[in-house]
């Protein structure tokens, strides 16, 4: 970490800035390979490398310039320092529902100082009201920073903390909970809390953003508003993900936590419900249910928290030529369950049969499909039947990611493989969709 | 293998059939748990397990019944035995283009005896003409059985054989080649041949089917007809995959071999071009180009065959809580390259940085996204910049599967990591799409 006025600059980058007497907020000029860049020196995040200096150009875009021996830095103006004093809380309407926002990090959780472009990975209720004033008309907000993490660094241990924190908020009597989360692994976390929080009385809504709040095209405010609205008023009491339905700003869609997947690296509508309808949609500030079957909001329900996860569960994606010894490696390391992301209807090479036999003796092996869409059906071809005869459990239409999280959760509850298998086959949080007639026809047609 | 009249039955299943004096083609009745099934005993494939007996019901559907102590089998009628004598070849029109069909196995390559439901994983030209008579109007066909494999059992060594066999056919002067292939790993094989067959004079078209030819809804005949038409007449000379465009039978679409992925377990339109337009489409028996940029058919081109693949390349899909030691395991086993299927724009947990540093010292580490759609961009967040500083190569919009195959191919050509990195970054067979203006806007917006 750099000193406070250097906000996250370290190593060579910090030295270079200090050498010219610049601080975050100052106007600087960088000359490199004949190109000249002028802009305001903005802070790095806590994970910033030591080689880039980041400035906000006049166009509003940020650029990271890598230091090299021929990089020249000049301080050409003294900037106003970024201040993060929170504005005073607006008056709160006691008639409004209470919503807790738990921030875990990611683009959505950043507050941007528009003058300097400085980003603080933090949220307070007053920050939120000042950035998204509409929130004051929807709910009374209680905001808490739980983590400030890029979501690729979130682990099952963090899911445990998230589940416990949500439980505390619900015990405090909130009408709904919003979890601000990086989009990279938000689908995994949403699945994790879907299993860990059972018998929910109120909705728990994950929200992220694909563009940071200092971009003209940011989806942060619209997604957050949608998430708070759903937490405050939705008729369901499940874990869901609130994101853009399309690339335009017209609608926020709510995906069930166990059926959602990030399917695009950069689009605002990156999240898709897979093998399921989305749970609901926000249209003109109203939550419209799309799923027919859902758990209803019911404040009298007593939340059951089962927050433990095992770290001895693996997701293994199959590819041609893959070495079957990878299965043995996991078994030897004491893994309790393996989710295979197989091909087509749920297949792997017959060279895997022997190691799979051994893995089944020691724990659970389950099969999802790398096709992503559609249902695994291991009755159609001999490979599937052989794998089932070895004890591999078909995961129906469950996402491989959700299945991995579910098995981590299952082995957080029990060490008994038979009990684990029963739990795996039980529809706990909508992770299995009912077969549709259309699907039946397809599958019969293949038998 | 069972004896000839027991077509693939082995072990307990073979004993049970013999006990009642039944053979393939006989009408049998099976009683199990109070249910009665009557139908014609049909053959198993060579990978059939020893526990199921498969009969074709009157409805036309096949059912596999697992033997248990309370299963009763009766032979209630003597069937006509399946005969696989090929019908005589129809007269061939010497004006028509010549197309070679190379069969590697899979549902598409099966010929079904409609009387008995027996499936033979084999094709001859006369079989094909008898099953799909339209072919005689499109091309003169030379058919060869190269393998009879479920495609989950295809390995890089099989890609080498396929490439060499295609080269032989082209040397024989055919106007195009069709490769019949199981759909499970057809995308991987199509990518492999896209790299192995350079400077193609004529098209090479992979084709599969999602429903076997004995089903009313089979796509085998329409896909095969489309593939032969494209091989015979398409204006492009690239490796492509021919499958249904939608779930209806109206159009066959041709996907570029490096940009295609199986995205549904059972639908007939399971294959999708990812981050690219499909190459072409067949409309009213004409090949209509959809891609603007493609290699043109040119019989004067001299094919360059580079058929070798390394088996020391891994595809590793990241998930929360994954043990970074998996990277070390591959490095210790002498792997030359690792494709990481990271999250979002191309990230993995910072706990992976140390093992990745070591892997980069020993070979190549490259990053694709498990989002599947969109482009990896490792300039946006610190995690991406840190990974690039460690030497991880961003794979732009290339599919993780294609990248894995490409690196297997690259290390079949060279052992020099620097040369390998250059080849990896070079657009050899359309595996990188050009950035679109729309994409640029998105990415700038995130910087």
Boltz contact constraints between the chains, C-beta under 6 A:
constraints:
  - contact:
      token1: [A, 45]
      token2: [B, 382]
      max_distance: 6.0
  - contact:
      token1: [A, 47]
      token2: [B, 382]
      max_distance: 6.0
  - contact:
      token1: [A, 48]
      token2: [B, 382]
      max_distance: 6.0
  - contact:
      token1: [A, 49]
      token2: [B, 385]
      max_distance: 6.0
  - contact:
      token1: [A, 49]
      token2: [B, 386]
      max_distance: 6.0
  - contact:
      token1: [A, 49]
      token2: [B, 389]
      max_distance: 6.0
  - contact:
      token1: [A, 61]
      token2: [B, 447]
      max_distance: 6.0
  - contact:
      token1: [A, 62]
      token2: [B, 447]
      max_distance: 6.0
  - contact:
      token1: [A, 150]
      token2: [B, 383]
      max_distance: 6.0
  - contact:
      token1: [A, 152]
      token2: [B, 343]
      max_distance: 6.0
  - contact:
      token1: [A, 152]
      token2: [B, 347]
      max_distance: 6.0
  - contact:
      token1: [A, 152]
      token2: [B, 348]
      max_distance: 6.0
  - contact:
      token1: [A, 152]
      token2: [B, 349]
      max_distance: 6.0
  - contact:
      token1: [A, 152]
      token2: [B, 383]
      max_distance: 6.0
  - contact:
      token1: [A, 153]
      token2: [B, 349]
      max_distance: 6.0
  - contact:
      token1: [A, 153]
      token2: [B, 350]
      max_distance: 6.0
  - contact:
      token1: [A, 154]
      token2: [B, 320]
      max_distance: 6.0
  - contact:
      token1: [A, 155]
      token2: [B, 320]
      max_distance: 6.0
  - contact:
      token1: [A, 155]
      token2: [B, 321]
      max_distance: 6.0
  - contact:
      token1: [A, 156]
      token2: [B, 321]
      max_distance: 6.0
  - contact:
      token1: [A, 184]
      token2: [B, 343]
      max_distance: 6.0
  - contact:
      token1: [A, 184]
      token2: [B, 344]
      max_distance: 6.0
  - contact:
      token1: [A, 184]
      token2: [B, 347]
      max_distance: 6.0
  - contact:
      token1: [A, 185]
      token2: [B, 320]
      max_distance: 6.0
  - contact:
      token1: [A, 185]
      token2: [B, 343]
      max_distance: 6.0
  - contact:
      token1: [A, 188]
      token2: [B, 320]
      max_distance: 6.0
  - contact:
      token1: [A, 211]
      token2: [B, 445]
      max_distance: 6.0
  - contact:
      token1: [A, 211]
      token2: [B, 446]
      max_distance: 6.0
  - contact:
      token1: [A, 215]
      token2: [B, 445]
      max_distance: 6.0
  - contact:
      token1: [A, 217]
      token2: [B, 445]
      max_distance: 6.0
  - contact:
      token1: [A, 262]
      token2: [B, 371]
      max_distance: 6.0
  - contact:
      token1: [A, 263]
      token2: [B, 371]
      max_distance: 6.0
  - contact:
      token1: [A, 263]
      token2: [B, 373]
      max_distance: 6.0
  - contact:
      token1: [A, 264]
      token2: [B, 371]
      max_distance: 6.0
  - contact:
      token1: [A, 264]
      token2: [B, 373]
      max_distance: 6.0
  - contact:
      token1: [A, 264]
      token2: [B, 374]
      max_distance: 6.0
  - contact:
      token1: [A, 265]
      token2: [B, 344]
      max_distance: 6.0
  - contact:
      token1: [A, 265]
      token2: [B, 345]
      max_distance: 6.0
  - contact:
      token1: [A, 265]
      token2: [B, 369]
      max_distance: 6.0
  - contact:
      token1: [A, 265]
      token2: [B, 371]
      max_distance: 6.0
  - contact:
      token1: [A, 265]
      token2: [B, 374]
      max_distance: 6.0
  - contact:
      token1: [A, 265]
      token2: [B, 375]
      max_distance: 6.0
  - contact:
      token1: [A, 266]
      token2: [B, 374]
      max_distance: 6.0
  - contact:
      token1: [A, 266]
      token2: [B, 442]
      max_distance: 6.0
  - contact:
      token1: [A, 311]
      token2: [B, 321]
      max_distance: 6.0
  - contact:
      token1: [A, 315]
      token2: [B, 319]
      max_distance: 6.0
  - contact:
      token1: [A, 317]
      token2: [B, 317]
      max_distance: 6.0
  - contact:
      token1: [A, 319]
      token2: [B, 315]
      max_distance: 6.0
  - contact:
      token1: [A, 319]
      token2: [B, 404]
      max_distance: 6.0
  - contact:
      token1: [A, 320]
      token2: [B, 154]
      max_distance: 6.0
  - contact:
      token1: [A, 320]
      token2: [B, 155]
      max_distance: 6.0
  - contact:
      token1: [A, 320]
      token2: [B, 185]
      max_distance: 6.0
  - contact:
      token1: [A, 320]
      token2: [B, 188]
      max_distance: 6.0
  - contact:
      token1: [A, 321]
      token2: [B, 155]
      max_distance: 6.0
  - contact:
      token1: [A, 321]
      token2: [B, 156]
      max_distance: 6.0
  - contact:
      token1: [A, 321]
      token2: [B, 311]
      max_distance: 6.0
  - contact:
      token1: [A, 329]
      token2: [B, 329]
      max_distance: 6.0
  - contact:
      token1: [A, 343]
      token2: [B, 152]
      max_distance: 6.0
  - contact:
      token1: [A, 343]
      token2: [B, 184]
      max_distance: 6.0
  - contact:
      token1: [A, 343]
      token2: [B, 185]
      max_distance: 6.0
  - contact:
      token1: [A, 344]
      token2: [B, 184]
      max_distance: 6.0
  - contact:
      token1: [A, 344]
      token2: [B, 265]
      max_distance: 6.0
  - contact:
      token1: [A, 345]
      token2: [B, 265]
      max_distance: 6.0
  - contact:
      token1: [A, 347]
      token2: [B, 152]
      max_distance: 6.0
  - contact:
      token1: [A, 347]
      token2: [B, 184]
      max_distance: 6.0
  - contact:
      token1: [A, 348]
      token2: [B, 152]
      max_distance: 6.0
  - contact:
      token1: [A, 349]
      token2: [B, 152]
      max_distance: 6.0
  - contact:
      token1: [A, 349]
      token2: [B, 153]
      max_distance: 6.0
  - contact:
      token1: [A, 350]
      token2: [B, 153]
      max_distance: 6.0
  - contact:
      token1: [A, 369]
      token2: [B, 265]
      max_distance: 6.0
  - contact:
      token1: [A, 371]
      token2: [B, 262]
      max_distance: 6.0
  - contact:
      token1: [A, 371]
      token2: [B, 263]
      max_distance: 6.0
  - contact:
      token1: [A, 371]
      token2: [B, 264]
      max_distance: 6.0
  - contact:
      token1: [A, 371]
      token2: [B, 265]
      max_distance: 6.0
  - contact:
      token1: [A, 373]
      token2: [B, 263]
      max_distance: 6.0
  - contact:
      token1: [A, 373]
      token2: [B, 264]
      max_distance: 6.0
  - contact:
      token1: [A, 374]
      token2: [B, 264]
      max_distance: 6.0
  - contact:
      token1: [A, 374]
      token2: [B, 265]
      max_distance: 6.0
  - contact:
      token1: [A, 374]
      token2: [B, 266]
      max_distance: 6.0
  - contact:
      token1: [A, 375]
      token2: [B, 265]
      max_distance: 6.0
  - contact:
      token1: [A, 382]
      token2: [B, 45]
      max_distance: 6.0
  - contact:
      token1: [A, 382]
      token2: [B, 47]
      max_distance: 6.0
  - contact:
      token1: [A, 382]
      token2: [B, 48]
      max_distance: 6.0
  - contact:
      token1: [A, 383]
      token2: [B, 150]
      max_distance: 6.0
  - contact:
      token1: [A, 383]
      token2: [B, 152]
      max_distance: 6.0
  - contact:
      token1: [A, 385]
      token2: [B, 49]
      max_distance: 6.0
  - contact:
      token1: [A, 386]
      token2: [B, 49]
      max_distance: 6.0
  - contact:
      token1: [A, 389]
      token2: [B, 49]
      max_distance: 6.0
  - contact:
      token1: [A, 404]
      token2: [B, 319]
      max_distance: 6.0
  - contact:
      token1: [A, 442]
      token2: [B, 266]
      max_distance: 6.0
  - contact:
      token1: [A, 445]
      token2: [B, 211]
      max_distance: 6.0
  - contact:
      token1: [A, 445]
      token2: [B, 215]
      max_distance: 6.0
  - contact:
      token1: [A, 445]
      token2: [B, 217]
      max_distance: 6.0
  - contact:
      token1: [A, 446]
      token2: [B, 211]
      max_distance: 6.0
  - contact:
      token1: [A, 447]
      token2: [B, 61]
      max_distance: 6.0
  - contact:
      token1: [A, 447]
      token2: [B, 62]
      max_distance: 6.0
